[in-house]
């Protein structure tokens, strides 16, 4: 294998230039502020965790994990999500905290398989976990908060598709009793949104015509509250019935939140069926072909850390939001950016003024003349261009950088203090 060039980086990893970082931080801060207003407190966990604890408990399959060995030969993993690390913290450092516990986070996560799919192997997530509440109210809360968070991030057009793994478990258990392999194959088709493959698989199972129609019919179970009523008539299995009633109750709560216009019930939505235990959902933006948010209920995770408790939550794919809103959407008013030029005699006054301006939240760059006539000429030219309304919307252009204002503090050679605005 040839040695990589000095400017190359591993496949799936990305550099974020200053403008993109500004946007990313803006999204992060707005979403975290939204979550804080709902009572969620921010938490940070290590980038690396033990494979034998957090790694095996993660929703991420083993082949997607980045693994490494420490100097003692113990296998570590780069975190592939934040849910398992937070479950570890809730079961240890927060074990005395009363339920429910509401936590938020913003972190980078790593998934090796993303390299093969042409996606990022490292990306950012902003999300919440609500631990210790098994109610439909809790599930509705995280869905409503996901909607509020997407709006805070600057996403204007989106839909949240909600399903329940219990419905399919009950329906398949009733119609395909004892055929667990076929059940998992059908679930795999639905997980991958391979509806053609799902229908083809059904045709190979030699089912009775009514059962065949019933299982094909779930592909049409998408819509509003009326879907719950239709699903209740579809299966008499207790698990399926209980799951649909849970979704019906969630819908009533979401209606009280006033967010049902963003919600779609989709009973083919199952998420990772080995991880989620109940409600699951995905958020799709109108201009993006893959989810920008996902979440659901995972009631079996915390018992792996010795503190059994129900839990639900979601994560927003922050870097996908950055791709979606681009450079123009959701911008804050531009921060004032000021250039200050000075010589040795004017240094004290210039640096004092720079600090005053920074205290008022302006961005300030200072540059010393150091008796260089060429630099003084450049500063004069920039000031003249600004006064003449030249440059980028009347801004001061100096060494390729645009400033909203130029201040000069030259006191030698007869130059006077001045400001170009």
C-alpha positions as CSV (number, residue, x, y, z in Angstrom):
1,X,0.0,0.0,0.0
2,X,1.4,3.4,-1.0
3,X,2.1,6.0,1.5
4,X,-0.7,8.6,1.7
5,X,0.1,12.1,0.5
6,X,0.4,14.7,3.3
7,X,-2.9,16.4,2.4
8,X,-4.9,13.2,2.3
9,X,-7.2,11.9,5.1
10,X,-8.9,8.6,5.7
11,X,-11.9,7.7,3.6
12,X,-15.2,8.8,5.2
13,X,-13.6,11.6,7.3
14,X,-14.2,15.3,6.5
15,X,-12.6,18.6,7.2
16,X,-14.9,21.5,8.2
17,X,-13.8,24.9,7.1
18,X,-14.5,28.0,9.2
19,X,-17.8,28.9,7.6
20,X,-19.1,25.4,7.9
21,X,-18.0,25.2,11.5
22,X,-19.8,28.5,12.2
23,X,-23.0,27.0,10.7
24,X,-22.6,23.7,12.6
25,X,-22.1,25.4,15.9
26,X,-25.1,27.6,15.2
27,X,-27.3,24.5,14.6
28,X,-25.9,22.8,17.7
29,X,-26.4,25.8,20.0
30,X,-30.0,26.4,18.7
31,X,-31.0,22.8,19.1
32,X,-29.4,22.4,22.6
33,X,-31.1,25.6,23.7
34,X,-34.4,24.2,22.5
35,X,-33.8,20.9,24.4
36,X,-32.8,22.9,27.6
37,X,-36.1,24.8,27.4
38,X,-37.8,21.4,27.7
39,X,-35.8,20.5,30.8
40,X,-33.1,18.4,29.3
41,X,-29.6,18.8,30.8
42,X,-26.5,18.4,28.6
43,X,-24.1,15.5,29.2
44,X,-20.6,14.6,27.7
45,X,-19.1,11.2,27.6
46,X,-15.7,9.9,26.4
47,X,-15.0,9.4,22.7
48,X,-13.6,5.9,23.6
49,X,-15.4,3.2,25.6
50,X,-14.8,-0.4,26.5
51,X,-15.9,-2.8,23.8
52,X,-17.1,-5.4,26.4
53,X,-19.5,-2.9,28.0
54,X,-20.7,-0.1,25.8
55,X,-19.5,-1.7,22.6
56,X,-21.6,-4.8,22.9
57,X,-24.6,-3.0,24.3
58,X,-24.7,-0.5,21.4
59,X,-27.4,-0.6,18.7
60,X,-24.5,-0.6,16.2
61,X,-23.7,-4.0,14.7
62,X,-20.2,-5.3,15.5
63,X,-18.8,-4.9,12.0
64,X,-19.7,-1.2,12.0
65,X,-17.6,-0.4,15.1
66,X,-14.1,1.2,15.1
67,X,-12.1,-1.0,17.4
68,X,-8.6,-0.4,18.8
69,X,-6.4,-1.8,21.6
70,X,-5.0,0.2,24.5
71,X,-1.5,-0.4,25.9
72,X,-2.8,-3.2,28.1
73,X,-4.3,-5.1,25.2
74,X,-7.9,-4.3,26.1
75,X,-10.3,-3.7,23.2
76,X,-11.8,-0.2,23.0
77,X,-14.3,1.3,20.6
78,X,-14.9,4.7,19.3
79,X,-18.5,5.5,20.3
80,X,-20.9,4.7,17.6
81,X,-23.9,6.4,19.2
82,X,-24.6,8.2,22.5
83,X,-27.4,6.0,23.8
84,X,-25.3,3.2,25.3
85,X,-22.8,5.6,26.9
86,X,-25.6,7.5,28.5
87,X,-27.2,4.3,29.7
88,X,-23.8,3.5,31.4
89,X,-23.8,6.9,33.1
90,X,-27.4,6.7,34.3
91,X,-26.7,3.3,35.8
92,X,-23.5,4.4,37.5
93,X,-22.7,8.1,38.2
94,X,-26.4,9.0,38.2
95,X,-27.6,5.8,39.9
96,X,-29.0,7.9,42.9
97,X,-31.0,10.2,40.6
98,X,-34.7,9.7,40.7
99,X,-36.5,8.8,37.5
100,X,-37.4,10.2,35.1
101,X,-33.9,11.5,34.0
102,X,-33.8,13.9,31.0
103,X,-30.4,14.3,29.3
104,X,-29.3,16.0,26.1
105,X,-26.0,15.8,24.1
106,X,-24.1,16.9,21.1
107,X,-21.2,14.6,20.1
108,X,-19.3,13.1,17.2
109,X,-19.8,9.4,16.6
110,X,-18.0,6.9,14.4
111,X,-19.3,4.0,12.2
112,X,-16.9,2.1,10.0
113,X,-19.5,0.8,7.6
114,X,-20.2,4.4,6.4
115,X,-17.0,4.3,4.4
116,X,-18.4,1.5,2.1
117,X,-21.6,3.4,1.6
118,X,-19.8,6.6,0.5
119,X,-21.0,8.3,3.7
120,X,-19.2,9.9,6.5
121,X,-17.4,7.6,9.0
122,X,-17.5,10.4,11.6
123,X,-20.5,12.6,12.0
124,X,-22.3,14.7,14.6
125,X,-25.5,14.0,16.5
126,X,-27.6,16.2,18.8
127,X,-30.2,14.3,20.8
128,X,-31.9,13.5,24.1
129,X,-32.6,10.5,26.2
130,X,-35.7,10.3,28.6
131,X,-35.0,7.5,31.1
132,X,-37.4,6.0,33.6
133,X,-40.8,6.7,32.0
134,X,-42.6,3.9,30.0
135,X,-45.7,6.0,29.2
136,X,-47.1,7.0,25.8
137,X,-46.8,10.6,27.2
138,X,-43.0,10.1,27.3
139,X,-42.8,8.8,23.7
140,X,-45.0,11.7,22.6
141,X,-42.8,14.2,24.4
142,X,-39.6,13.0,22.6
143,X,-41.4,13.1,19.2
144,X,-42.8,16.6,19.9
145,X,-39.3,17.7,21.0
146,X,-37.8,16.2,17.9
147,X,-40.2,18.4,15.9
148,X,-39.3,21.5,17.9
149,X,-35.6,20.7,17.5
150,X,-35.8,20.4,13.8
151,X,-37.5,23.7,13.6
152,X,-34.8,25.2,15.9
153,X,-32.2,23.8,13.5
154,X,-33.7,25.7,10.6
155,X,-35.5,22.8,8.9
156,X,-38.8,24.1,7.6
157,X,-40.4,21.1,5.7
158,X,-40.3,17.7,7.2
159,X,-42.4,14.7,8.3
160,X,-42.0,12.4,11.3
161,X,-43.0,8.8,10.5
162,X,-43.9,6.8,13.6
163,X,-44.3,3.0,13.9
164,X,-44.2,0.4,16.6
165,X,-42.1,-2.8,16.6
166,X,-44.7,-4.6,18.7
167,X,-47.3,-4.4,16.0
168,X,-45.2,-6.3,13.5
169,X,-44.0,-8.8,16.1
170,X,-47.6,-9.5,17.0
171,X,-48.9,-9.7,13.5
172,X,-46.1,-11.9,12.2
173,X,-46.3,-14.1,15.4
174,X,-50.0,-14.6,14.6
175,X,-49.8,-15.2,10.9
176,X,-46.3,-16.9,10.7
177,X,-46.3,-18.8,13.9
178,X,-43.2,-21.0,14.3
179,X,-41.5,-19.5,11.2
180,X,-39.0,-17.1,12.9
181,X,-36.5,-17.1,10.1
182,X,-39.1,-16.0,7.6
183,X,-40.3,-13.4,10.0
184,X,-36.8,-11.9,10.4
185,X,-36.4,-11.9,6.6
186,X,-39.6,-9.9,6.1
187,X,-38.6,-7.5,8.9
188,X,-35.2,-7.1,7.2
189,X,-37.0,-6.1,4.0
190,X,-39.1,-3.5,5.8
191,X,-36.1,-2.2,7.7
192,X,-34.3,-1.6,4.4
193,X,-37.5,-0.1,2.8
194,X,-37.3,-2.9,0.2
195,X,-41.0,-3.2,-0.4
196,X,-40.5,-5.1,-3.7
197,X,-38.4,-7.6,-1.9
198,X,-41.0,-7.9,0.8
199,X,-43.7,-8.7,-1.7
200,X,-41.5,-11.2,-3.5
201,X,-40.6,-12.9,-0.2
202,X,-44.3,-13.2,0.7
203,X,-45.0,-15.0,-2.6
204,X,-42.4,-17.7,-1.7
205,X,-44.1,-18.5,1.6
206,X,-47.1,-20.4,0.2
207,X,-49.5,-18.5,2.4
208,X,-53.3,-18.7,2.2
209,X,-54.8,-15.9,0.1
210,X,-56.4,-14.0,3.1
211,X,-53.1,-14.1,5.0
212,X,-51.1,-13.0,1.9
213,X,-53.5,-10.0,1.4
214,X,-53.3,-9.2,5.1
215,X,-49.5,-9.1,5.1
216,X,-49.3,-7.2,1.9
217,X,-51.9,-4.8,3.3
218,X,-49.6,-3.4,5.9
219,X,-47.6,-1.6,3.2
220,X,-50.7,0.7,2.9
221,X,-50.9,1.4,6.6
222,X,-49.6,5.0,6.4
223,X,-51.5,8.1,7.3
224,X,-53.1,9.8,10.3
225,X,-55.1,8.6,13.2
226,X,-57.4,6.6,11.0
227,X,-54.5,4.1,10.5
228,X,-54.7,3.1,14.1
229,X,-58.3,2.2,13.7
230,X,-57.6,0.2,10.6
231,X,-54.7,-1.7,12.3
232,X,-56.9,-2.6,15.3
233,X,-59.1,-4.5,12.8
234,X,-56.2,-6.2,11.1
235,X,-54.8,-8.4,13.9
236,X,-56.4,-9.8,17.1
237,X,-53.0,-10.6,18.6
238,X,-52.6,-9.0,22.1
239,X,-49.2,-7.6,21.4
240,X,-50.3,-6.0,18.2
241,X,-53.4,-4.6,19.8
242,X,-51.5,-3.2,22.7
243,X,-49.0,-1.6,20.3
244,X,-51.6,0.2,18.3
245,X,-53.4,1.5,21.4
246,X,-50.1,2.9,22.5
247,X,-49.8,4.8,19.2
248,X,-53.4,6.0,19.5
249,X,-52.6,7.4,22.9
250,X,-49.4,9.0,21.5
251,X,-51.5,10.6,18.7
252,X,-53.8,12.2,21.3
253,X,-50.9,13.7,23.2
254,X,-49.3,14.9,19.9
255,X,-52.6,16.5,19.0
256,X,-52.5,18.4,22.4
257,X,-49.0,19.6,21.5
258,X,-50.4,20.8,18.2
259,X,-47.8,19.0,16.0
260,X,-49.9,16.4,14.2
261,X,-49.4,18.2,10.9
262,X,-45.8,16.9,11.0
263,X,-46.6,13.3,12.0
264,X,-47.4,10.3,9.9
265,X,-48.2,6.9,11.3
266,X,-46.3,4.2,9.3
267,X,-46.7,0.7,10.6
268,X,-43.9,-0.6,8.4
269,X,-41.5,1.6,10.4
270,X,-39.6,-0.7,12.8
271,X,-36.2,0.8,13.2
272,X,-33.5,-1.6,14.3
273,X,-35.7,-4.5,15.3
274,X,-33.0,-6.0,17.6
275,X,-32.7,-2.8,19.5
276,X,-36.0,-1.0,19.8
277,X,-38.7,-2.5,21.9
278,X,-41.7,-0.2,21.2
279,X,-42.4,3.1,19.4
280,X,-39.8,4.0,16.7
281,X,-39.7,7.0,14.4
282,X,-37.7,8.7,11.7
283,X,-37.7,12.3,10.5
284,X,-37.5,13.1,6.8
285,X,-36.8,16.5,5.4
286,X,-38.6,17.4,2.1
287,X,-35.4,18.1,0.2
288,X,-33.3,15.2,1.5
289,X,-33.7,11.5,0.7
290,X,-32.5,10.1,4.0
291,X,-33.5,10.6,7.6
292,X,-32.3,13.7,9.5
293,X,-33.6,12.4,12.8
294,X,-34.5,9.0,14.3
295,X,-35.4,7.6,17.7
296,X,-37.6,5.3,19.6
297,X,-38.1,3.2,22.8
298,X,-35.4,0.9,24.0
299,X,-36.6,-0.6,27.3
300,X,-34.0,-3.5,27.5
301,X,-30.8,-1.5,27.3
302,X,-30.3,-0.2,30.9
303,X,-30.6,-3.7,32.4
304,X,-27.3,-4.5,30.7
305,X,-25.7,-1.9,33.0
306,X,-27.5,-3.2,36.1
307,X,-30.2,-0.6,36.4
308,X,-33.3,-1.8,34.5
309,X,-35.5,1.1,33.4
310,X,-37.6,2.0,30.4
311,X,-36.2,4.7,28.1
312,X,-36.9,6.6,24.9
313,X,-35.1,9.2,22.9
314,X,-33.9,10.5,19.5
315,X,-30.9,11.9,17.7
316,X,-30.7,14.6,15.0
317,X,-28.1,14.0,12.4
318,X,-26.5,17.5,12.7
319,X,-24.2,17.2,9.8
320,X,-27.1,16.2,7.5
321,X,-28.9,19.3,8.7
322,X,-25.9,21.3,7.6
323,X,-26.1,19.8,4.2
324,X,-29.8,20.5,4.0
325,X,-29.9,24.2,5.0
326,X,-26.8,25.1,3.1
327,X,-25.0,28.5,3.4
328,X,-28.0,30.8,3.4
329,X,-30.7,29.3,5.6
330,X,-31.1,30.3,9.3
331,X,-28.2,32.7,9.4
332,X,-27.8,35.0,12.4
333,X,-27.1,38.6,11.8
334,X,-23.5,38.9,10.7
335,X,-21.0,39.5,13.5
336,X,-19.2,42.8,13.2
337,X,-15.6,42.1,12.0
338,X,-13.1,44.9,12.6
339,X,-9.5,45.4,11.4
340,X,-7.2,47.5,13.6
341,X,-3.9,48.8,12.2
342,X,-1.3,50.4,14.6
343,X,2.3,51.3,15.0
344,X,4.5,51.0,18.1
345,X,3.4,54.3,19.5
346,X,-0.3,53.6,18.9
347,X,-0.1,50.0,20.2
348,X,-1.5,50.6,23.7
349,X,-4.5,52.6,22.5
350,X,-5.2,50.1,19.7
351,X,-5.2,47.0,21.9
352,X,-7.3,48.8,24.5
353,X,-9.9,49.6,21.8
354,X,-9.7,46.0,20.5
355,X,-10.6,44.6,23.9
356,X,-13.5,47.0,24.2
357,X,-14.9,46.0,20.9
358,X,-14.4,42.3,21.7
359,X,-16.3,42.8,24.9
360,X,-19.2,44.0,22.7
361,X,-19.0,40.7,20.8
362,X,-17.3,42.1,17.7
363,X,-14.5,40.0,16.0
364,X,-11.3,42.0,16.0
365,X,-8.0,41.4,14.2
366,X,-5.1,43.7,14.9
367,X,-2.0,44.2,12.7
368,X,1.1,46.2,13.6
369,X,2.6,48.6,11.0
370,X,6.2,48.0,12.2
371,X,7.4,51.0,10.1
372,X,6.5,49.1,6.9
373,X,5.4,51.7,4.3
374,X,3.8,49.1,2.1
375,X,1.5,47.9,4.9
376,X,0.5,51.5,5.7
377,X,-0.3,52.0,2.0
378,X,-2.4,48.9,1.9
379,X,-4.4,50.0,5.0
380,X,-4.9,53.4,3.4
381,X,-6.2,51.8,0.2
382,X,-8.5,49.6,2.2
383,X,-9.9,52.6,4.0
384,X,-10.3,54.6,0.8
385,X,-12.2,51.7,-0.8
386,X,-14.5,51.4,2.2
387,X,-15.2,55.2,2.1
388,X,-15.9,54.9,-1.6
389,X,-18.4,52.1,-1.1
390,X,-16.1,49.6,-2.9
391,X,-15.4,46.0,-1.9
392,X,-18.0,43.4,-0.8
393,X,-21.1,45.5,0.0
394,X,-18.9,48.4,1.1
395,X,-16.7,46.3,3.3
396,X,-13.0,46.8,3.9
397,X,-11.0,44.2,1.9
398,X,-7.5,43.6,3.3
399,X,-5.3,40.7,2.2
400,X,-8.4,38.9,0.8
401,X,-10.5,39.2,4.0
402,X,-13.6,41.3,4.3
403,X,-14.0,43.5,7.3
404,X,-17.0,45.7,8.3
405,X,-14.8,48.4,9.7
406,X,-11.2,49.6,9.7
407,X,-9.6,51.5,12.6
408,X,-6.0,52.9,12.4
409,X,-3.8,54.0,15.3
410,X,-0.7,55.5,13.7
411,X,1.1,58.2,15.7
412,X,4.6,58.4,14.1
413,X,5.5,60.0,10.8
414,X,2.8,62.6,11.3
415,X,0.0,60.1,10.8
416,X,-3.1,60.8,12.9
417,X,-5.5,58.3,14.6
418,X,-8.5,57.7,12.5
419,X,-11.3,55.3,11.5
420,X,-12.7,54.3,8.2
421,X,-16.3,53.1,8.6
